Amino acid sequence: LWDSVEAEPALTPAERLTAARGRALCEQLVGLALAMRGEFAAAVPPMDRSIAVAEASGDRWLHAVMTIRRALVHLMAGDRAAADAD
């Protein structure tokens, strides 16, 4: 879905930002859900993708929020050093 949305040439810059926010939020929700199930190794890649999408969008607020949420996953996993790095 997201690849087809982002490939749409008719999107305005505002629509592209909205799409990036949607994709980042979906990725982080997957990561948080996996972490809540105790599947920490599987939780980190979607969190990483959420940060990558946010960074590529240029939305600094979104990037900060996704990074904070990845830190939460690291804390849930007991990895204080990775959480502090985020």
N, C-alpha and C positions, 0 to 999 in steps of 0.2 A: 504494500500500500504506500508506504512512505517514499520509496524510490520513484514510484509513478507520480506521486504528488510533486516531489521536488524536481522531477524532470519536465514538468509542465512549463512550456515557455511563456505562457500568457499570464503567469502569476506576477502580481505586483510585488515590490519589495516588502510591503507590509504583509502580504499573504505568505511570502517566503518565510518571514520571521515567525508568523503564526504557525506555519507548518513545522519549522524547526522546534518551536516550543512544544508542539504536540508530540513530535517524535522523541524529544529529550524526556518529556514527562512520562511517556509510555515506557521507555527503556528503564527509567529509574523506578517506576512502579513494579516492573518485572523483577528488578534487582532487590527491591525492598521485600517483595512477596517471597522470593527465594530465601532471603536472609531470615525472615520470620519463620520459615519452615526449617531453618537450621542448615540450609544448603549454601554455606558461605562461599565455597569455591565457585559454585555456579552463579552466585549473586554478583560477584565483582565484574565480570565482563559486561553485563548490561549497564552497570553503573559507569564503567569506563566509556561505553558507547554514548551514554547520556551526556557525559562531559565533552566528548569529542564533537557531538552534534552542537552543543551549546557554544563551544569554542569556535567552530566553523561558522556559526551564525553571526558572530560578532556581538552577541547579547551578553554583556559583562555580568548583568544581574543573574541571568539564567545560568551562566557558567559558575558563578559563586554558589548558587543554590544547589546545583547538581554536585559540586565538589563537597559541600557540607553534607549532603545526603549520602555520598559515598563514604565520608568519614563515619557517619552513623552506622553503616554496614560494617565497616572495619571494627568499630567499637562493639557491635553485637557479636562479632566473631572473636572478640578478645584481643584484637591486634591494635593495641594502643599506639604503637609507633607509626603504623600506617595512618591511623586516624589523625594523629598529631601532624603528620606530613601534609595531609589534606587541609 
